[in-house]
Amino acid sequence: MGHHAPLFASERTAAQLLDMKPAEFKALVLAGALPGAVLHGRWDVAELQAIMRGNKIKPSEEFDL
């Protein structure tokens, strides 16, 4: 069996996926620059990828990353 990419990730794993320290990731979530957990303390990996690729941006909000 091959390696499967996660559909949802813990806070620590989500931070790792974005090459961030958990504290940096948490700060961006608290600031509203990144979405919060969607299910049982887990983040939607596809949503995080779309945001980081610029495919899902809230036009009414501006954040300095």
N, CA and C atoms as a LAMMPS dump frame, in Angstrom:
ITEM: TIMESTEP
0
ITEM: NUMBER OF ATOMS
195
ITEM: BOX BOUNDS ff ff ff
-5.0000000000000000e+02 5.0000000000000000e+02
-5.0000000000000000e+02 5.0000000000000000e+02
-5.0000000000000000e+02 5.0000000000000000e+02
ITEM: ATOMS id mol type element x y z
1 1 1 N 0.838 -1.186 0
2 1 2 C 0 0 0
3 1 3 C 0.879 1.244 0
4 2 1 N 0.452 2.243 -0.716
5 2 2 C 1.187 3.495 -0.785
6 2 3 C 0.816 4.437 0.339
7 3 1 N 1.502 5.553 0.36
8 3 2 C 1.243 6.583 1.369
9 3 3 C -0.007 7.361 0.983
10 4 1 N -0.874 7.584 1.942
11 4 2 C -2.106 8.336 1.706
12 4 3 C -1.987 9.719 2.322
13 5 1 N -2.371 10.72 1.571
14 5 2 C -2.385 12.091 2.088
15 5 3 C -3.608 12.247 2.985
16 6 1 N -3.461 12.928 4.112
17 6 2 C -4.601 13.088 5.02
18 6 3 C -5.656 14.025 4.437
19 7 1 N -6.909 13.746 4.744
20 7 2 C -8.004 14.638 4.363
21 7 3 C -8.163 15.742 5.399
22 8 1 N -7.938 15.387 6.655
23 8 2 C -8.014 16.328 7.763
24 8 3 C -6.754 16.17 8.597
25 9 1 N -6.312 17.257 9.218
26 9 2 C -5.057 17.234 9.962
27 9 3 C -5.215 17.891 11.323
28 10 1 N -4.475 17.38 12.285
29 10 2 C -4.422 18.011 13.604
30 10 3 C -3.732 19.364 13.465
31 11 1 N -3.795 20.163 14.513
32 11 2 C -3.146 21.479 14.475
33 11 3 C -1.649 21.335 14.176
34 12 1 N -1.013 20.406 14.838
35 12 2 C 0.429 20.19 14.638
36 12 3 C 0.736 19.755 13.201
37 13 1 N -0.05 18.813 12.683
38 13 2 C 0.169 18.336 11.319
39 13 3 C -0.136 19.422 10.305
40 14 1 N -1.198 20.191 10.533
41 14 2 C -1.532 21.291 9.624
42 14 3 C -0.398 22.306 9.577
43 15 1 N 0.165 22.618 10.724
44 15 2 C 1.309 23.536 10.774
45 15 3 C 2.485 22.963 9.995
46 16 1 N 2.754 21.678 10.166
47 16 2 C 3.85 21.033 9.44
48 16 3 C 3.608 21.066 7.934
49 17 1 N 2.366 20.831 7.52
50 17 2 C 2.037 20.856 6.094
51 17 3 C 2.319 22.223 5.477
52 18 1 N 2.183 23.278 6.278
53 18 2 C 2.417 24.64 5.803
54 18 3 C 3.822 25.13 6.145
55 19 1 N 4.665 24.222 6.64
56 19 2 C 6.054 24.53 7.005
57 19 3 C 6.108 25.66 8.029
58 20 1 N 5.24 25.562 9.031
59 20 2 C 5.174 26.557 10.101
60 20 3 C 5.357 25.876 11.445
61 21 1 N 5.756 26.663 12.415
62 21 2 C 5.75 26.185 13.791
63 21 3 C 4.299 26.199 14.262
64 22 1 N 3.926 25.283 15.156
65 22 2 C 2.544 25.272 15.645
66 22 3 C 2.087 26.619 16.205
67 23 1 N 2.968 27.346 16.871
68 23 2 C 2.591 28.658 17.426
69 23 3 C 2.27 29.653 16.316
70 24 1 N 3.02 29.609 15.217
71 24 2 C 2.75 30.507 14.081
72 24 3 C 1.404 30.173 13.458
73 25 1 N 1.15 28.889 13.271
74 25 2 C -0.109 28.436 12.692
75 25 3 C -1.278 28.886 13.568
76 26 1 N -1.153 28.65 14.877
77 26 2 C -2.221 29.018 15.809
78 26 3 C -2.478 30.518 15.792
79 27 1 N -1.421 31.315 15.709
80 27 2 C -1.576 32.772 15.667
81 27 3 C -2.345 33.204 14.423
82 28 1 N -2.07 32.586 13.287
83 28 2 C -2.784 32.928 12.053
84 28 3 C -4.246 32.503 12.122
85 29 1 N -4.509 31.373 12.769
86 29 2 C -5.896 30.937 12.952
87 29 3 C -6.631 31.921 13.86
88 30 1 N -6.005 32.289 14.97
89 30 2 C -6.639 33.228 15.907
90 30 3 C -6.863 34.601 15.281
91 31 1 N -5.977 35.006 14.357
92 31 2 C -6.119 36.294 13.671
93 31 3 C -7.161 36.234 12.561
94 32 1 N -7.613 35.029 12.208
95 32 2 C -8.588 34.878 11.137
96 32 3 C -7.973 34.749 9.764
97 33 1 N -6.648 34.712 9.675
98 33 2 C -5.98 34.584 8.38
99 33 3 C -6.08 33.165 7.841
100 34 1 N -6.211 32.204 8.732
101 34 2 C -6.426 30.809 8.356
102 34 3 C -7.694 30.334 9.05
103 35 1 N -8.397 29.394 8.436
104 35 2 C -9.636 28.914 9.05
105 35 3 C -9.363 28.102 10.309
106 36 1 N -10.372 28.01 11.136
107 36 2 C -10.267 27.184 12.331
108 36 3 C -10.527 25.727 12.001
109 37 1 N -10.432 24.912 13.009
110 37 2 C -10.7 23.485 12.85
111 37 3 C -12.156 23.29 12.437
112 38 1 N -12.387 22.285 11.605
113 38 2 C -13.746 22.05 11.121
114 38 3 C -14.41 20.844 11.762
115 39 1 N -13.614 19.902 12.248
116 39 2 C -14.201 18.68 12.78
117 39 3 C -13.273 18.054 13.807
118 40 1 N -13.72 17.969 15.039
119 40 2 C -12.961 17.298 16.104
120 40 3 C -11.519 17.782 16.202
121 41 1 N -11.322 19.093 16.132
122 41 2 C -9.971 19.641 16.243
123 41 3 C -9.095 19.363 15.038
124 42 1 N -9.711 19.164 13.896
125 42 2 C -8.976 18.854 12.67
126 42 3 C -9.248 19.915 11.606
127 43 1 N -8.229 20.172 10.788
128 43 2 C -8.317 21.139 9.704
129 43 3 C -8.479 20.415 8.388
130 44 1 N -9.271 20.994 7.49
131 44 2 C -9.477 20.459 6.149
132 44 3 C -8.224 20.756 5.323
133 45 1 N -7.486 19.722 4.974
134 45 2 C -6.218 19.884 4.256
135 45 3 C -6.446 20.537 2.895
136 46 1 N -7.485 20.144 2.178
137 46 2 C -7.758 20.729 0.859
138 46 3 C -8.039 22.228 0.968
139 47 1 N -8.741 22.641 2.019
140 47 2 C -9.033 24.064 2.214
141 47 3 C -7.749 24.844 2.501
142 48 1 N -6.883 24.291 3.343
143 48 2 C -5.604 24.949 3.628
144 48 3 C -4.764 25.072 2.361
145 49 1 N -4.752 24.015 1.552
146 49 2 C -3.997 24.056 0.297
147 49 3 C -4.548 25.13 -0.635
148 50 1 N -5.861 25.221 -0.746
149 50 2 C -6.481 26.217 -1.621
150 50 3 C -6.145 27.633 -1.165
151 51 1 N -6.157 27.869 0.135
152 51 2 C -5.823 29.195 0.662
153 51 3 C -4.378 29.538 0.355
154 52 1 N -3.471 28.615 0.616
155 52 2 C -2.047 28.878 0.408
156 52 3 C -1.702 29.038 -1.071
157 53 1 N -2.474 28.407 -1.947
158 53 2 C -2.249 28.55 -3.392
159 53 3 C -2.929 29.799 -3.95
160 54 1 N -3.711 30.475 -3.121
161 54 2 C -4.401 31.677 -3.569
162 54 3 C -5.698 31.395 -4.282
163 55 1 N -6.182 30.172 -4.197
164 55 2 C -7.427 29.8 -4.86
165 55 3 C -8.658 30.042 -3.995
166 56 1 N -8.435 30.343 -2.732
167 56 2 C -9.561 30.587 -1.831
168 56 3 C -9.173 31.714 -0.891
169 57 1 N -9.514 32.912 -1.275
170 57 2 C -9.184 34.09 -0.482
171 57 3 C -10.472 34.849 -0.196
172 58 1 N -10.592 35.332 1.015
173 58 2 C -11.74 36.163 1.353
174 58 3 C -11.435 37.582 0.896
175 59 1 N -12.1 38.082 -0.151
176 59 2 C -11.774 39.396 -0.709
177 59 3 C -12.005 40.556 0.24
178 60 1 N -12.862 40.387 1.227
179 60 2 C -13.145 41.497 2.139
180 60 3 C -12.134 41.586 3.276
181 61 1 N -11.189 40.66 3.328
182 61 2 C -10.216 40.652 4.413
183 61 3 C -8.805 40.755 3.866
184 62 1 N -7.966 41.484 4.588
185 62 2 C -6.566 41.603 4.212
186 62 3 C -5.711 41.207 5.399
187 63 1 N -4.696 40.408 5.139
188 63 2 C -3.793 39.966 6.188
189 63 3 C -2.374 40.038 5.683
190 64 1 N -1.469 40.401 6.556
191 64 2 C -0.047 40.36 6.244
192 64 3 C 0.509 39.061 6.786
193 65 1 N 1 38.223 5.908
194 65 2 C 1.585 36.952 6.338
195 65 3 C 3.073 37.085 6.448
